[in-house]
Amino acid sequence: MLRSELFEIIANGENSGVEFKRDDIRPEQLAKEVVAFANLLGGRVLLGVEDDGTLTGLQRANPQEWVLNVFRDKVHPQIIPFYEEVLLEDNTRIGVLTLTAGISKPYVVRHNNREEIYIRMGDRSELATREQQARLFQAGGLLHVEVLPVAGSSFRSLDLSRMEYYLRDIIRDPSIPMTDEEWIERLLGLGLMAEDGFGNRVCSIAGLLCFGISPRRFLGQAGIRLMVFDGLDKEYRAVFDTVLDGPLVGRWETVEAGQRILADEGIIEKFSTAIMPFVTEESNTVDQNMRREVSWLYPWEALREAIVNALAHRDWTRSVDIEVVCYADRLEVVSPGKLQNSMTISKMIAGQRSPRNTLAVEVLRDYGYVDSRSMGVRTKIIPLMRQYNHVDPTFEATDDYVRVVLPRQVHG
């Protein structure tokens, strides 16, 4: 690192990616900052710099060896740091420890026979909350949230006829459970039920979402909130505001000649019914059959794909509903949580696949809600918006949500 670069970093002060530390800190203090950066997006620790930016320099005889010992003894899983020293004109040495975002989250500090998880919050490193820890375990592939038990639920919280149809008619299971106990054993094996740690067999998140009679009764964030505004923002009162509840999949029945009919809507069908009046327009004239032609403001397959993606890939550790908002010039679908694993917007647009909730995705794929390639952004949303609305959709990803924006049809 050049001196000029070091001085610029110090001049900008401590922030979410930079921490100043004296050279005489204890090993666990350095480990705390290292772990917090590794659990977020990485960062730099400057050794020999006071909190106010004063340069006191390195005093240890062999600071690099000390740093490596801290990483070996206090940080887990193992991280290999990049350490360098910058020599100033007055022979003061500043240690620069550069860390990338970790791929084996969560990283912990091991001290006094305890393991503690820290994350970076602005210019401070703080103990992670239980919710934040769950997200870190999920990001590291150590926790699949959708198989976690849902407190208060039971086998009776599931729609038996919906599950029977799934096993018999969708996946062609040759052996359908006959008793409640047989059903519970099968659902435990499928990951749709789980042990709650107190000897109770309850629904898993995936089971309740896919086949629950009323998922929001036990999982408050399981719905879709649909809002409609006449203007370009939420400044005025919504003309329509509702929260939809229901299992992911509809309940179908097979009638004569093997034809399938929808007997009970799932949340995707409920959403389709609720939003229809706000994404279509009737012509001012009537045709020869005295009917008004209906035109779509957005390509339906693109909108449907955006909703299915939000349901399939949202972060269930976030206690908010998926939000769909219609404005005068656009429609927005907001899915709680950051992009899963190492996914980015550019990777998503390129067609890379990285499902977060694999059980839910498989059920949706079995029913045909999700195509076999799981490349709906690239193969449906983008090309359909270009073809019918003559404009590209936009995508935004933060640590809190993923937003898909579909601009309204451009005429002319």
N, C-alpha and C positions, 0 to 999 in steps of 0.2 A: 504494500500500500504506500502511495506517495504521501509526503507530508501535507501537501495541499489538500488531498482527499481527507486525511485525518482531521485537519483543522476545520474543514467544511462540516464534517459529521459532528464534531464537538460544538461548533457554532449553532447547529440546529437543535442541540439539546437532546435529552432522553425522550424516547417515543416508543411506539409499539415494536420497533425493530432495533432499538439501540439502548444499551444500559451502561452507565458509568460505575466503576467499582474501584475502591482503593486496593492497593496491593496486599494489605494485611487482613483481608477478610478470611473468614473460616471456610473450610472446604464445602460444608453444606450450604453456605450462602452462595457460592459460585454455582454449585449444582442446581440450586433453586432457579437461578436465571437461565441456565443452560436448558433445563427441562421445560421451562415455560416457553422458551423460543422454539424448541423442537416440537412441542405440542401445538404450536400455531404455524407460522409461516417462515420460521427461521429468524435470524437477526445477528447482531454483533454485541459482544461484551468488550468494553475497553477497560483494561486493567491499568491502574496508575492514574486514574482521572476521578476527581471528586464530583459529587452530585451537581455542583454549580459550574463544572467544566474546568476547574483549576487543575493544572497538570502537576501531579506530585511524583509521577514516574514509578518504575518498578524498583523494589528494594530487595527482593529475594535473590539469592545467589543463582538459582536455576529455576526461573519461573515456568519454563516450558515443561520441565519434568513434574513440577507441582501440579500444573494444569492436567497433564495426562494421568496423574495419580488420582485426581479428583474424578475424572471421567471413569476411570477403572473401578474405583471404590464406591462412588456415590451415585452414579447415573446408571439407570437400567431401563430398557435394554442398552447394549453398548452403542456408543456413538463415537465416530472418529472425527475429531475436530480439525479445523484448519487454524493453526496458530502462527502468528508472525509478530515481529517487533518492529516498531518504527523509531529510529534514532533521530532525536531533535538536535538542533544546533548547539544547545548547551549540554549535550551528552545525556539528556534525560531520555529514558526508554519508556515507550508505551506499548503494552501488550494488546494485540487485537485478536480476538477469538471470534471466528466467523462460523455460523451454524446454518445449515439448510433445514428446511422443514423435514421432520422425521417421517419415515414410512412405516415404522413399527409402533405406532401410538397405542396406548398412552405411555409416555416416558415418566419415570418416577425417580424421586430422591430417596435413597436408602440411608437412613440415619437413625441411630438409637433403636434398632430393631423394628423400625417402622418404614413404611413406604408411603410417600405423599406425592400427589399429582398436582402440578402447578400449570397455570396457563397465563399468557400475557394479556393484560387488560390495560390498554393505553400505555402509560409509561411505568406500570407496576406489574409485578409478578404475584399472582394470588392463587390460593388453594382453589382447585376446581370444585364446583358444586356437583351434586350427584347427577344432575341432568347433563352438565358439561362432561363429566366423566363418561357417561353413557355414549355421548357423541364421539368421544375419543376412542373408546373401545370399538364402536361401530366403524369409525374411519380406519382403524387398524385391522379390521376384519376379524376381531376377536369376539364381537357381539353381533348377533343377528336379532335386531329388535323385534322383528315380526313374530318370533317364536316365544317371546316373553309372555308370561301369564297375565291375564286381565282380572284384577281383583273384583270379587262380587259376581262374576259370571259363572255359568255352569253349562252342562250339556243342554239344559232346557232353554238356554239363550240362543241356540242355533235352530235354524229352519230345517227340520228333518226332511221334508219333501224336496227342498232345494238340493240337499246333499244326496238324497237318493237318486235324483235325476242326474246329478253330476257323475256319480259312480257308474250308474247303469247305462245312461245314454250318451254321456260325453266322453268318458275315458274307457267305457266298455269293460268295467270291472266284472269278472265272472262270478264273484262272490260278494253279495250284498249283505251287510250285517243284519241280523234279525232282532237282537235284543239290545237294550240300552248299553249293557256292559260290552257287548261286541262292538257297538258303535264307538264307545269311548276308547276302547283299545285301538281300533282302526284309526281314529282321529289323532290319538297320541302318536301313533306311528307316522302319520302324515304331517305332523307338526301343527295341526289345527287345534289341538288341545295341549295343555301342559300341566305339570305339577306346580303348585304355588309355593312349595316349601313348608306348608302346614298340613300336608296330607290331603289337600283338596285337589281335585282334577277340574280345572277351569279352562275356559277358552284361551287360546293364544291370540295375539293381536291379529295374525293372519286369518285364523279361523273365524273370529268375530267379524272382521272386515268382509270376508268373502261370503259367509253364510249366516251371519247374525240376523235375528229378527229385527232388532233395533240397536245397531252398533253404538249409537251416540249415548244410549242409556248407561253404558259401562265405559265407553271410550269417547270422551267429550269432543275430541278433535277429529272424529271420524266423518264429519259431514262436509258438504260443499255449501259455502255461503255465496249466494247469487244476489248481486246488487245492480241496479240500473239507474243511471243519471242522465238527465236531459242535456247537461252541459259537458265541458271538457275536463272537469275535476269533481271532487267530492264536496265542493263548497256548499252546495245546496242539498236539501233533503232528497233522499233517494225516492224515485217514483215506484221502485219495487225493491224489496229487501226480505229475503227468506233464507233459511238454512235447511238444506235437504238432508234427509237421513235414509239409510237403507243399505243393504249388502251390495258389494260390488257387482254381483251378477244377478241377472233376472231369473225368475222361476219359469221354466218352460214346461210344456206338456206335449207329448207326442200323440197325434190323433190319427185319423184314417190315412192310409197310404204313406205312413211315416212322416207326415207333415208336422212341423213344429210350430206351436203357437205360444205367444208370450202370455202366461197366466198371471204373473205378478211382476211389476217392474223392479229392477235393481236401481241403484243410485244413478247409474249412467243413463238409463231410460228416463228416470225422474228428471234428471237435469235436461235431457233433450226436450221433454214436454214443457218444462218451466221456461226455458230460454227461447223457445220457438217464436213467440210473438215479438221478441225484441231483436231478432236477427233476420227477420224476413219483412218484406214490404208487399202490399197488394197494389196491383195496377189500378189506375183511375178509370180504366175502360174495362168492359166485359167482352168475353169472346162469344162465339155463336151459340154456345151452350149456356150463356148467361152466367159465366163464372169469371171471376177476376184472376188474372195471372199472378202468381206469387213468385217473387224473386228473392234470392238470398243476398244478404249484405256481406257474408263471409262464406267461403266454401265449407260446407258442412263437414266433410271428412277431415279437413284441417283443424276445425274447432273441436271435433270429437277426439281427434288424436291428442290435442293439447290437454284435454281433460283426462283422458285415459293415462297419459304420461304422468300427470300430476298425481293421480291416484296410485299409480304403480310405483313411483319413485320418491314420493315425499318422505320426509323424516318424521317418524312417529314419536320421537322424543320431544317434538315441538307440540305444545298444547294449544294450537290454533288450527282452525279449519282451513282447507283450501279455499281460496277466494277467487271468484270470477266477477269481474266488474265490466259492465257495458257503459261506454261513454258515447257521446255524439259522434266521435270520429275514430273510435277504436274499441277493441275488446281486449281485456287483460286477464290472464290466468296466472295466479300467484300460488306457487307450491311451497309450503314451509320447509325450511332447511336448506343447507348448501348443497351443491352438486355432490353426488356420491363418489367415494373413493378418490381417485386422482383425475376424475372427469373435469373437463373445461368446456366452455362454450364452443371453442374452435374444434375440439375433439368431437363434441356432440353433433355439430353441423357436418363434420367429415364422415359421420356414420359410425363412430366407435361406440361399442356397447359396454355398459357396466352397471347392471341392475343392482339396486339396493335391496329391494324386497323380493327375493327370488320366488318364494312360495306364492305370493299374490300375483306376480308376473306369470308364473306357470298356469295358475287357474285362469287368468284372463286370456292367456294364449290358447288354452284348451277350449274355451268358449268362442274364440275367434275375435275377442275384443282387441287383442294385440296380434300383429302379424308375426310369422315365424322368424323374421329377420330382426325384429325389434329395432328398425331403423326409420321410424315414423317421421322424425324431424326432417331427415334428408329426403325421404321418398314421398312424403305426403305434405307436411306443413309448408315447407319452403316452395316446392314446385306448384302446389295448388294455389297458394297465395299469389305467386307470380302469374299463373295462368288466368285466374279469375278476378283478382283484385289489382293486378298489375303493379304490385309493390311487394317488397320483402318484409317478412315478419322480423321483429327484433327480439333479442334474448338478453336478459340481464341476470347475473348470478352474484349473490353476496353471501356472507356467512349466515344470513337469516332466511333467505328465500331465493327461489328461482322464478323469474317473471318472463312470460311469453306475451308479446304484444302483437295483436293482429290488427293492422290498420283497416279501416272501413273501405269498401270498394271505391275505387277512383274511376269516375266516368269521363269519357272523352278521349 
